[in-house]
Amino acid sequence: QVQLVESGGGSVQAGGSLRLSCAVFGYIDSTVCMGWFRQAPGKEREGVAIIFTDGGTPSYADTVKGRFTISQDNAKNTLYLQMNSLKPEDTAMYYCAADPRYGVCASLKTVSMVGRYWGQGTQVTVSS
């Protein structure tokens, strides 16, 4: 079993930065990928960024490319999301997710739809 605990959310003005953290507890060797997802009120959950736990090039949603960076510290069992140049439209609840299946990890969309492990979320609010 894998447990995910997010932190680092908060309120920031447009143009500011935040770094989200996701602490992983449990049998992490079972995970193939980890990622960040977000959901704004009245909107569907969307993928933000994903990374394979054994390395490789991360994938990002077009809306955050060049502004957000996903990274992992395997020694600390922690996933990060560095968010720069934040915009009001980035306001959402941000969730960390992990999945042990290569097929699911093939895209942000599939993890968003059927990802196995999810954290409780951390709120990010960007004011204009």
Solvent accessible surface area in square Angstrom, and as a share of the most:
residue,aa,sasa,rsa
1,Q,163,0.72
2,V,6,0.03
3,Q,118,0.53
4,L,10,0.05
5,V,82,0.47
6,E,17,0.08
7,S,59,0.38
8,G,37,0.36
9,G,29,0.28
10,G,28,0.27
11,S,98,0.63
12,V,31,0.18
13,Q,134,0.59
14,A,49,0.38
15,G,56,0.54
16,G,21,0.21
17,S,56,0.36
18,L,35,0.18
19,R,133,0.48
20,L,0,0.00
21,S,25,0.16
22,C,0,0.00
23,A,32,0.25
24,V,9,0.05
25,F,109,0.46
26,G,55,0.53
27,Y,144,0.55
28,I,51,0.26
29,D,114,0.59
30,S,37,0.24
31,T,10,0.06
32,V,17,0.10
33,C,0,0.00
34,M,12,0.05
35,G,0,0.00
36,W,0,0.00
37,F,0,0.00
38,R,13,0.05
39,Q,72,0.32
40,A,23,0.18
41,P,123,0.77
42,G,92,0.89
43,K,139,0.59
44,E,154,0.69
45,R,84,0.31
46,E,71,0.32
47,G,12,0.11
48,V,0,0.00
49,A,0,0.00
50,I,6,0.03
51,I,13,0.07
52,F,62,0.26
53,T,33,0.19
54,D,117,0.61
55,G,32,0.31
56,G,61,0.59
57,T,123,0.71
58,P,37,0.23
59,S,57,0.37
60,Y,50,0.19
61,A,20,0.16
62,D,117,0.61
63,T,82,0.48
64,V,0,0.00
65,K,119,0.50
66,G,87,0.83
67,R,31,0.11
68,F,6,0.02
69,T,72,0.42
70,I,6,0.03
71,S,47,0.31
72,Q,45,0.20
73,D,43,0.22
74,N,99,0.51
75,A,101,0.79
76,K,139,0.59
77,N,60,0.31
78,T,20,0.12
79,L,0,0.00
80,Y,28,0.11
81,L,0,0.00
82,Q,58,0.26
83,M,0,0.00
84,N,58,0.30
85,S,60,0.38
86,L,2,0.01
87,K,84,0.36
88,P,54,0.34
89,E,121,0.54
90,D,0,0.00
91,T,37,0.22
92,A,1,0.01
93,M,64,0.29
94,Y,0,0.00
95,Y,47,0.18
96,C,0,0.00
97,A,0,0.00
98,A,0,0.00
99,D,0,0.00
100,P,31,0.20
101,R,84,0.31
102,Y,150,0.57
103,G,60,0.58
104,V,18,0.10
105,C,2,0.01
106,A,82,0.63
107,S,43,0.28
108,L,30,0.15
109,K,144,0.61
110,T,52,0.30
111,V,1,0.00
112,S,10,0.06
113,M,129,0.58
114,V,79,0.45
115,G,12,0.11
116,R,123,0.45
117,Y,31,0.12
118,W,66,0.23
119,G,7,0.06
120,Q,162,0.72
121,G,19,0.19
122,T,18,0.10
123,Q,79,0.35
124,V,0,0.00
125,T,52,0.30
126,V,8,0.04
127,S,54,0.35
128,S,127,0.82
